[in-house]
Each structure stands twice: as structure tokens, then as C-alpha cells.
Amino acid sequence: DLDRLDATFAALADPTRRAILARLLQGDVSVTELAAPFAMSQPAISKHLKVLEQAGLITRSRDR
């Protein structure tokens, strides 16, 4: 599907999202742990995660 491919490339175009994916390849982490090396807030990281999720590149879950 061309729309899915466009979403994937758009998600990967951002260097922060590529860095997030690289970190996630090492294993699951919390949003707090994921945000630590970046100079941005957790809500900003969450927005990046939403883009990656909508492109089908990651899945998110909540541990309670």
C-alpha cells in the first residue's frame, strides 16, 4: 500500500525517530528511559512514538 510506504518513509525521515528505533532494537524500555538521552520532554518523545506506531514500525504497551 502506497500510503503505508509514505508513512514509513516519513517516520524514518526524522533523525530522532531513527535514534529511537535504534535504541528499541536493543530491547523494550519505558518512555522515561527512552527520553533520557534526548533534549526533549516525555510528551515530545510520545509524539515521535505515535508517528512510529502509526507507520507500523513499533507497537506500544503499558505495564502496570
A tleap script that builds the chain and sets N, CA, C and O, in Angstrom:
source leaprc.protein.ff14SB
mol = sequence {
  NASP LEU ASP ARG LEU ASP ALA THR PHE ALA
  ALA LEU ALA ASP PRO THR ARG ARG ALA ILE
  LEU ALA ARG LEU LEU GLN GLY ASP VAL SER
  VAL THR GLU LEU ALA ALA PRO PHE ALA MET
  SER GLN PRO ALA ILE SER LYS HIE LEU LYS
  VAL LEU GLU GLN ALA GLY LEU ILE THR ARG
  SER ARG ASP CARG
}
set mol.1.N position { 0.845 -1.187 0.000 }
set mol.1.CA position { 0.000 0.000 0.000 }
set mol.1.C position { 0.893 1.253 0.000 }
set mol.1.O position { 1.782 1.394 0.839 }
set mol.2.N position { 0.644 2.133 -0.932 }
set mol.2.CA position { 1.477 3.329 -1.094 }
set mol.2.C position { 1.379 4.274 0.100 }
set mol.2.O position { 2.377 4.884 0.484 }
set mol.3.N position { 0.194 4.405 0.693 }
set mol.3.CA position { 0.045 5.274 1.866 }
set mol.3.C position { 0.884 4.765 3.039 }
set mol.3.O position { 1.493 5.551 3.764 }
set mol.4.N position { 0.908 3.465 3.213 }
set mol.4.CA position { 1.716 2.856 4.288 }
set mol.4.C position { 3.204 3.092 4.040 }
set mol.4.O position { 3.955 3.401 4.965 }
set mol.5.N position { 3.613 2.946 2.806 }
set mol.5.CA position { 5.007 3.193 2.446 }
set mol.5.C position { 5.379 4.655 2.678 }
set mol.5.O position { 6.459 4.943 3.194 }
set mol.6.N position { 4.504 5.573 2.305 }
set mol.6.CA position { 4.736 7.005 2.548 }
set mol.6.C position { 4.859 7.285 4.038 }
set mol.6.O position { 5.727 8.053 4.454 }
set mol.7.N position { 3.999 6.672 4.848 }
set mol.7.CA position { 4.054 6.870 6.298 }
set mol.7.C position { 5.355 6.334 6.874 }
set mol.7.O position { 5.937 6.941 7.772 }
set mol.8.N position { 5.810 5.205 6.362 }
set mol.8.CA position { 7.072 4.624 6.829 }
set mol.8.C position { 8.239 5.541 6.516 }
set mol.8.O position { 9.056 5.827 7.391 }
set mol.9.N position { 8.326 6.003 5.282 }
set mol.9.CA position { 9.431 6.889 4.905 }
set mol.9.C position { 9.361 8.220 5.645 }
set mol.9.O position { 10.396 8.769 6.024 }
set mol.10.N position { 8.164 8.742 5.854 }
set mol.10.CA position { 8.018 9.996 6.601 }
set mol.10.C position { 8.484 9.809 8.042 }
set mol.10.O position { 9.146 10.683 8.601 }
set mol.11.N position { 8.141 8.677 8.637 }
set mol.11.CA position { 8.567 8.400 10.012 }
set mol.11.C position { 10.086 8.275 10.098 }
set mol.11.O position { 10.701 8.766 11.044 }
set mol.12.N position { 10.682 7.623 9.119 }
set mol.12.CA position { 12.127 7.403 9.136 }
set mol.12.C position { 12.928 8.623 8.706 }
set mol.12.O position { 14.148 8.646 8.869 }
set mol.13.N position { 12.270 9.627 8.165 }
set mol.13.CA position { 12.973 10.829 7.708 }
set mol.13.C position { 13.522 11.647 8.873 }
set mol.13.O position { 14.455 12.429 8.694 }
set mol.14.N position { 12.955 11.476 10.053 }
set mol.14.CA position { 13.365 12.261 11.217 }
set mol.14.C position { 14.497 11.558 11.966 }
set mol.14.O position { 14.361 10.387 12.321 }
set mol.15.N position { 15.615 12.253 12.214 }
set mol.15.CA position { 16.747 11.604 12.898 }
set mol.15.C position { 16.432 11.174 14.337 }
set mol.15.O position { 16.989 10.186 14.816 }
set mol.16.N position { 15.569 11.886 15.015 }
set mol.16.CA position { 15.199 11.481 16.371 }
set mol.16.C position { 14.453 10.157 16.339 }
set mol.16.O position { 14.707 9.282 17.167 }
set mol.17.N position { 13.543 10.004 15.398 }
set mol.17.CA position { 12.803 8.748 15.299 }
set mol.17.C position { 13.727 7.597 14.908 }
set mol.17.O position { 13.548 6.477 15.385 }
set mol.18.N position { 14.707 7.856 14.053 }
set mol.18.CA position { 15.675 6.802 13.722 }
set mol.18.C position { 16.483 6.411 14.964 }
set mol.18.O position { 16.760 5.230 15.176 }
set mol.19.N position { 16.857 7.386 15.774 }
set mol.19.CA position { 17.606 7.101 17.005 }
set mol.19.C position { 16.739 6.316 17.993 }
set mol.19.O position { 17.228 5.411 18.670 }
set mol.20.N position { 15.469 6.662 18.074 }
set mol.20.CA position { 14.549 5.921 18.943 }
set mol.20.C position { 14.461 4.466 18.483 }
set mol.20.O position { 14.535 3.553 19.305 }
set mol.21.N position { 14.305 4.246 17.187 }
set mol.21.CA position { 14.247 2.877 16.662 }
set mol.21.C position { 15.528 2.116 16.967 }
set mol.21.O position { 15.483 0.949 17.355 }
set mol.22.N position { 16.666 2.771 16.795 }
set mol.22.CA position { 17.949 2.123 17.084 }
set mol.22.C position { 18.003 1.695 18.548 }
set mol.22.O position { 18.479 0.602 18.854 }
set mol.23.N position { 17.527 2.532 19.442 }
set mol.23.CA position { 17.519 2.196 20.873 }
set mol.23.C position { 16.567 1.037 21.140 }
set mol.23.O position { 16.885 0.144 21.925 }
set mol.24.N position { 15.404 1.042 20.498 }
set mol.24.CA position { 14.432 -0.018 20.726 }
set mol.24.C position { 14.884 -1.371 20.178 }
set mol.24.O position { 14.400 -2.413 20.620 }
set mol.25.N position { 15.797 -1.357 19.232 }
set mol.25.CA position { 16.346 -2.622 18.731 }
set mol.25.C position { 17.116 -3.364 19.820 }
set mol.25.O position { 17.295 -4.579 19.734 }
set mol.26.N position { 17.572 -2.641 20.842 }
set mol.26.CA position { 18.308 -3.242 21.957 }
set mol.26.C position { 17.375 -3.869 22.986 }
set mol.26.O position { 17.822 -4.645 23.830 }
set mol.27.N position { 16.092 -3.545 22.930 }
set mol.27.CA position { 15.129 -4.110 23.872 }
set mol.27.C position { 14.097 -3.084 24.297 }
set mol.27.O position { 14.241 -1.886 24.054 }
set mol.28.N position { 13.067 -3.579 24.928 }
set mol.28.CA position { 11.975 -2.723 25.392 }
set mol.28.C position { 12.440 -1.811 26.525 }
set mol.28.O position { 13.211 -2.218 27.395 }
set mol.29.N position { 11.959 -0.585 26.496 }
set mol.29.CA position { 12.250 0.392 27.549 }
set mol.29.C position { 11.008 1.232 27.791 }
set mol.29.O position { 10.102 1.275 26.959 }
set mol.30.N position { 10.977 1.893 28.929 }
set mol.30.CA position { 9.875 2.804 29.226 }
set mol.30.C position { 10.081 4.112 28.466 }
set mol.30.O position { 11.176 4.390 27.977 }
set mol.31.N position { 9.030 4.903 28.373 }
set mol.31.CA position { 9.139 6.212 27.728 }
set mol.31.C position { 10.144 7.081 28.483 }
set mol.31.O position { 10.899 7.835 27.871 }
set mol.32.N position { 10.151 6.974 29.801 }
set mol.32.CA position { 11.100 7.742 30.612 }
set mol.32.C position { 12.536 7.376 30.254 }
set mol.32.O position { 13.379 8.254 30.068 }
set mol.33.N position { 12.809 6.081 30.159 }
set mol.33.CA position { 14.157 5.630 29.785 }
set mol.33.C position { 14.497 6.042 28.359 }
set mol.33.O position { 15.636 6.405 28.064 }
set mol.34.N position { 13.521 5.983 27.494 }
set mol.34.CA position { 13.733 6.343 26.097 }
set mol.34.C position { 14.026 7.830 25.942 }
set mol.34.O position { 14.835 8.222 25.102 }
set mol.35.N position { 13.374 8.652 26.744 }
set mol.35.CA position { 13.540 10.108 26.648 }
set mol.35.C position { 14.860 10.587 27.237 }
set mol.35.O position { 15.336 11.661 26.871 }
set mol.36.N position { 15.462 9.818 28.141 }
set mol.36.CA position { 16.643 10.266 28.890 }
set mol.36.C position { 17.768 10.849 28.025 }
set mol.36.O position { 18.270 11.923 28.358 }
set mol.37.N position { 18.184 10.206 26.945 }
set mol.37.CA position { 19.316 10.764 26.188 }
set mol.37.C position { 18.952 11.932 25.253 }
set mol.37.O position { 19.833 12.531 24.636 }
set mol.38.N position { 17.682 12.243 25.152 }
set mol.38.CA position { 17.240 13.297 24.240 }
set mol.38.C position { 16.936 14.584 24.999 }
set mol.38.O position { 16.462 14.550 26.135 }
set mol.39.N position { 17.208 15.693 24.375 }
set mol.39.CA position { 16.921 17.005 24.981 }
set mol.39.C position { 15.487 17.411 24.646 }
set mol.39.O position { 15.247 18.435 24.006 }
set mol.40.N position { 14.534 16.577 25.097 }
set mol.40.CA position { 13.126 16.887 24.852 }
set mol.40.C position { 12.282 16.243 25.939 }
set mol.40.O position { 12.733 15.349 26.655 }
set mol.41.N position { 11.086 16.702 26.044 }
set mol.41.CA position { 10.169 16.225 27.080 }
set mol.41.C position { 9.613 14.843 26.736 }
set mol.41.O position { 9.693 14.381 25.598 }
set mol.42.N position { 9.050 14.207 27.754 }
set mol.42.CA position { 8.383 12.930 27.515 }
set mol.42.C position { 7.202 13.069 26.556 }
set mol.42.O position { 7.005 12.189 25.718 }
set mol.43.N position { 6.400 14.152 26.648 }
set mol.43.CA position { 5.329 14.300 25.658 }
set mol.43.C position { 5.859 14.395 24.221 }
set mol.43.O position { 5.233 13.879 23.295 }
set mol.44.N position { 6.999 15.045 24.034 }
set mol.44.CA position { 7.582 15.141 22.690 }
set mol.44.C position { 8.028 13.759 22.209 }
set mol.44.O position { 7.826 13.407 21.047 }
set mol.45.N position { 8.634 12.980 23.107 }
set mol.45.CA position { 9.025 11.609 22.750 }
set mol.45.C position { 7.779 10.799 22.402 }
set mol.45.O position { 7.780 10.024 21.446 }
set mol.46.N position { 6.719 10.984 23.183 }
set mol.46.CA position { 5.471 10.257 22.922 }
set mol.46.C position { 4.911 10.580 21.542 }
set mol.46.O position { 4.359 9.702 20.878 }
set mol.47.N position { 5.045 11.815 21.109 }
set mol.47.CA position { 4.582 12.190 19.759 }
set mol.47.C position { 5.391 11.448 18.699 }
set mol.47.O position { 4.835 10.967 17.712 }
set mol.48.N position { 6.706 11.357 18.905 }
set mol.48.CA position { 7.548 10.599 17.970 }
set mol.48.C position { 7.138 9.126 17.964 }
set mol.48.O position { 7.073 8.501 16.906 }
set mol.49.N position { 6.864 8.577 19.141 }
set mol.49.CA position { 6.440 7.183 19.226 }
set mol.49.C position { 5.118 6.956 18.506 }
set mol.49.O position { 4.920 5.917 17.876 }
set mol.50.N position { 4.217 7.923 18.599 }
set mol.50.CA position { 2.924 7.800 17.909 }
set mol.50.C position { 3.128 7.734 16.394 }
set mol.50.O position { 2.477 6.942 15.713 }
set mol.51.N position { 4.030 8.563 15.868 }
set mol.51.CA position { 4.316 8.532 14.423 }
set mol.51.C position { 4.881 7.176 14.029 }
set mol.51.O position { 4.479 6.601 13.017 }
set mol.52.N position { 5.814 6.666 14.828 }
set mol.52.CA position { 6.409 5.354 14.539 }
set mol.52.C position { 5.366 4.248 14.615 }
set mol.52.O position { 5.379 3.318 13.809 }
set mol.53.N position { 4.466 4.351 15.581 }
set mol.53.CA position { 3.414 3.352 15.725 }
set mol.53.C position { 2.436 3.408 14.550 }
set mol.53.O position { 2.048 2.369 14.018 }
set mol.54.N position { 2.042 4.603 14.148 }
set mol.54.CA position { 1.105 4.754 13.031 }
set mol.54.C position { 1.712 4.249 11.721 }
set mol.54.O position { 0.991 3.816 10.822 }
set mol.55.N position { 3.040 4.308 11.620 }
set mol.55.CA position { 3.719 3.793 10.425 }
set mol.55.C position { 3.918 2.274 10.501 }
set mol.55.O position { 4.402 1.659 9.551 }
set mol.56.N position { 3.543 1.681 11.630 }
set mol.56.CA position { 3.680 0.241 11.783 }
set mol.56.C position { 5.085 -0.209 12.141 }
set mol.56.O position { 5.411 -1.390 12.015 }
set mol.57.N position { 5.922 0.726 12.590 }
set mol.57.CA position { 7.310 0.379 12.896 }
set mol.57.C position { 7.520 -0.087 14.336 }
set mol.57.O position { 8.496 -0.776 14.631 }
set mol.58.N position { 6.610 0.286 15.229 }
set mol.58.CA position { 6.676 -0.169 16.621 }
set mol.58.C position { 5.272 -0.465 17.121 }
set mol.58.O position { 4.281 -0.067 16.509 }
set mol.59.N position { 5.205 -1.159 18.226 }
set mol.59.CA position { 3.956 -1.307 18.970 }
set mol.59.C position { 4.235 -0.837 20.387 }
set mol.59.O position { 5.344 -0.987 20.901 }
set mol.60.N position { 3.230 -0.277 20.999 }
set mol.60.CA position { 3.386 0.214 22.369 }
set mol.60.C position { 2.458 -0.568 23.278 }
set mol.60.O position { 1.384 -1.019 22.879 }
set mol.61.N position { 2.909 -0.711 24.509 }
set mol.61.CA position { 2.061 -1.349 25.526 }
set mol.61.C position { 2.314 -0.658 26.849 }
set mol.61.O position { 3.321 0.024 27.036 }
set mol.62.N position { 1.386 -0.850 27.752 }
set mol.62.CA position { 1.507 -0.282 29.097 }
set mol.62.C position { 1.677 -1.413 30.087 }
set mol.62.O position { 0.907 -2.374 30.101 }
set mol.63.N position { 2.702 -1.281 30.916 }
set mol.63.CA position { 2.871 -2.206 32.032 }
set mol.63.C position { 2.347 -1.533 33.275 }
set mol.63.O position { 2.610 -0.352 33.504 }
set mol.64.N position { 1.624 -2.254 34.064 }
set mol.64.CA position { 1.057 -1.657 35.283 }
set mol.64.C position { 1.622 -2.337 36.493 }
set mol.64.O position { 1.273 -1.982 37.619 }
savepdb mol mol.pdb
quit
